[in-house]
């Protein structure tokens, strides 16, 4: 029987995807800047046999809501308080199988630097690096990187294609046996097996070779979240794991079917890419306990933070607009299509207005392990996905509950692995049971 995949969505700050969850008395705060926090959560995810995790990231503090960042930072939004590239080696040291992903922008980071970062992570982790590829969709991030604004969306994806091509060449610039390490002869490496890349594109160029020898995976697992037509085209070519945020099973299946059609059109096997919708869980020993836990989380939510977070998601100031048409007019060249699609899907599913949808936090899937497993199994077996992205609704409790309660239930049903089979993240991600 095929096995579903689980990947964790992380942020290096107080909240992940559920607003105000840092206010919960069980949420840890005193360890945010300590390595123990990241070692513990890595071990917890590995005990639950997650394929991996990735840090969502951005290059600045969102200033879209009411023209500033007062509400977003003041109320504790999805902030990045430390650089994930520094945290991932700590998590690598604490684990042996867990995949480790970082978000890096192709719009502002040179291909050579990206290749060097990720090759190092893949080397020290023994083949567990992943790259969440983003083109960046917000002007404030461009300004923080010395640009006046963003390039047009299609151009950003054209540039991303070139960055990926350049990085791929750099990762392969050392042949597998280029290192000799012969003390007696004094031959450390064979220069004939180390090659320049000499990549020249319209936007990207790099000479090479990379300073780092070939790594266990050669290139990291490539993750992506493209939802626009150009983003889906990019995903069909490159992505090995897709992070998406559909509101319903039907929306998820339509997305997966479209991606498979695009992959088939370019001759790429669909088994090479796992489509993973995001689901926010609350588990309880009984249904009433789960619902009480969810209700308490909902009671902590700050409405202003919801609007500030939604403004970041759709890249527009939602204090001034309340329709999709006004959103399109305000955001211009900025935007992340997947977030906008989810807002529209939520409005349709709940039969509410767009203005109401953007004022609601993410829907929580609350129930006993068996009830939650029923939903996940239905989506998985119904062709809507290959597994799920799980953000913590409570840190670190969500992942502890998943490991303790949900995973054994999924294993009992035969839809989840009972042990890691692969040596690398890619091998585990392509292990379909």
Secondary structure as UniProt FT lines:
FT   STRAND          5..10
FT   TURN            19..20
FT   HELIX           21..23
FT   TURN            25..26
FT   TURN            30..33
FT   HELIX           35..47
FT   TURN            48..49
FT   STRAND          52..55
FT   HELIX           65..67
FT   HELIX           70..74
FT   TURN            75..76
FT   HELIX           84..94
FT   STRAND          99..105
FT   TURN            106..108
FT   HELIX           111..125
FT   STRAND          129..134
FT   HELIX           139..144
FT   TURN            145..146
FT   HELIX           153..171
FT   TURN            176..177
FT   STRAND          179..182
FT   TURN            183..186
FT   STRAND          187..189
FT   HELIX           191..193
FT   STRAND          199..200
FT   STRAND          205..206
FT   TURN            216..217
FT   STRAND          221..224
FT   HELIX           229..238
FT   STRAND          241..244
FT   HELIX           249..265
FT   TURN            266..267
FT   HELIX           270..272
FT   STRAND          274..278
FT   STRAND          281..283
FT   HELIX           287..300
FT   HELIX           303..314
FT   TURN            318..320
FT   HELIX           324..331
FT   TURN            332..333
FT   HELIX           337..350
FT   HELIX           354..357
FT   TURN            358..359
FT   STRAND          365..367
FT   HELIX           369..381
FT   TURN            382..383
FT   STRAND          387..391
FT   TURN            395..396
FT   HELIX           397..401
FT   HELIX           402..406
FT   HELIX           407..412
FT   TURN            413..414
FT   HELIX           425..429
//
